[in-house]
Amino acid sequence: GLQKLGLLDGQFAVNGFMGFVGVCELAGGLAVAAGFWTRLVALLGTILLIGAYTTVHMGNGLLPIQNRGELPLLFIAAFIILFIQGAGRLSAEKLLFRKELF
């Protein structure tokens, strides 16, 4: 998210679809790190990454080793695990509300 928003090179800009994706990645990453709405973020992240894999990577070949799609597939697998398992008992959501909201 930080790279798409230009925060790594000092030129912050939220332009177009990539800016929207950058904001979603940054907010989602912070939410997962804090343990807040983890299942929802994991579901939306999976959908986002499936779209990115099919539109960007699959045009360069079917296999992930050919199209450099290993990292998106790894993140999809991690998001599926987070969606199934949830945030855990030390998450901000469980500490504040005593249950998961999503």
Beta strands, then each sheet from edge to edge (+ up, - down):
end
